Amino acid sequence: MKNKLGLIFSVVLLLLLVGLIAGDLFFEKPKSQKNIYEYDLDELRQVDSSLIAYKETASFLIDGEAVYGLALDSDDNIYVSGRNKLWIFNSNGEFQSSMKVRGDAHCVNVSESGNILLGVGNRVDVRKPNGGLNNSFQIKGAKAYISSIAEKDGVVYIADAGQKIVHQYTIDGKKINLIGGKNLEKGIRGFVVPSPYFDLMLGRQGELWVVNPGRHALEAYNEKGDLISTWERTSMRVDGFGGCCNPSHVAMLSDGSFVTSEKGLERIKIHLPSGDFKSVVAAPSQFDAGTTGLDLAVDSNDRIVVLDPSRKQVRIFELKE
């Protein structure tokens, strides 16, 4: 009986072995499949020329070790903040003056009153129009990192990328409120900020627009911190935003359309007030690969002013005729 069972076991084993060999011979092993969720960045960098509605009309270099922030004043003078320094140029790119800054000024804003506000780490420096220091105050918190700043009528809005919140202060440094903290009852989801790019600006009616970069969204708040509007566009294609955190910077045209810049795919676009895609200002091919920090501003003639940190240039784009 044992011999018979052993014979049966041997035959079964032999058949299995033959089957495995036959399978290798007659059936092709499946090749590794392409990840259907993997985007071809080289393909995405190509932009249909018919979508590009702007052309570059001027540019100028900044003589500095590193540049970070961009702003315009009411006369279209151009302010560039950087490592230990602030530069001022007129609207034609002609150098006007510069001043020393204590630290790296990652953002700059010029208010209607002419005050120059600089975000330096966790510190806000408020300078008079002539450059003299008016006052300075710090944002509390070990992770505080000021990535964008704006001021209107003595109220300062400060984007804190480290603590993922917007602070509201008086211009003399008194804390008023926090804006954008998660509050589902009020429809506020909270900011998702995976990197140091967290931008804000004031709209045409004085509303506060804040980028929620991890959600590829823009959100508008009133001065009390109530959410009043929002739009979101998630797509790696030209009509939306992809990656971990985009758009990286925003500005606004006179008709309320949004100018946006991105990192990962270095491009600048126009989105209508509804958030829908309108046109391209500059395609990825117009920037050095890997460029980040394309800060934006719009002048009184709706020219789009771009800070290109990789090339240490200010670049100006206008609508094609």
C-alpha positions, 0 to 999 in steps of 0.5 A: 500500500505504501509503495502504491501511494508513493508511486501515485505521489511521484506521478502527481509531482512529475505532472506538476513539474511538466505543467510548470515547464510547459507554462514557461515555454508556451505562455509569455510572462506578463511584462511590467505594466506602466503605472496608469497614474504616472504623468509624463511631465515631458508631455505636460510641459508642451503647451499648445501655442494657441493657448499662449495669449501673452508675450515677454516684452521686457526683463532685467537682472537683480544683482543679489545673492538670492531673490524671493519676493515681488511687489508693486506700489501705486506708481508701478515701481517694482520692489524685490526682496531677497537675502539681506536686501530690498531693491527698488526699480521703476516701471521700466526696470531702471534701478532706483535704490536699495536698502539692507534687511536684517535676514532673508525677506521671503515676501514683500508688500507695499500698501496704498499708504506707501508702507513697505512690509517685509516677511523675514522668517517669523518677523514682520518689518514695517518700513516707511516709504523712505525706507526707515524702519517704522516698527517690527513684530514677531509671529509667535510659534516655533514653526512660524514662517511668513510666506506672504503678506498684505496690508490695507487700512492698517490691517495686516494679513500674514500667511504662515506656511509653517503653522498653516494659518493666516494671522490678522494683525494691526500694523503696529503689531497687535493681534486681531484674529486667526483666519482659515482654521478648520471649522466644518460648521462654517464650511472651512476645511483648513489649509493644507500646506505641504511646502513653504509656498502659501500665498495671499492677496487682497481682491478688488473689493478688499476681500482676502484671497488665500491659496489653499495649495494642498487642495489646489484651491483659492478661498476668499474671506471677509475681514471677520474671517468668514469664508465667502467664496472658493474655487478649486481646480485639480488637474495636471493638465493646463486647465488646473493645478497638480502636484503637492501644492499649487498654485504657488503664487497668485495675483489679480488682473483689473477684471478680477481674473486670477494670475497663477504660477506653479512649481513642478510644471513651471507655468503661468496662467490666467483663470477667470473670476469663476476659476475656469481656465482662460489662457497661458501667460508663459509655458514651462519651456520659458523657464529653467527646469526646476524653477520655484518661487515665481512670485507675481504682480500686476501693474496699472496697465495689466502687465504681468510682472514675474520674479524669476529666482532661478535667473535672478530676473524680473520679467514682464509679460503683456497681452499679444496684439 
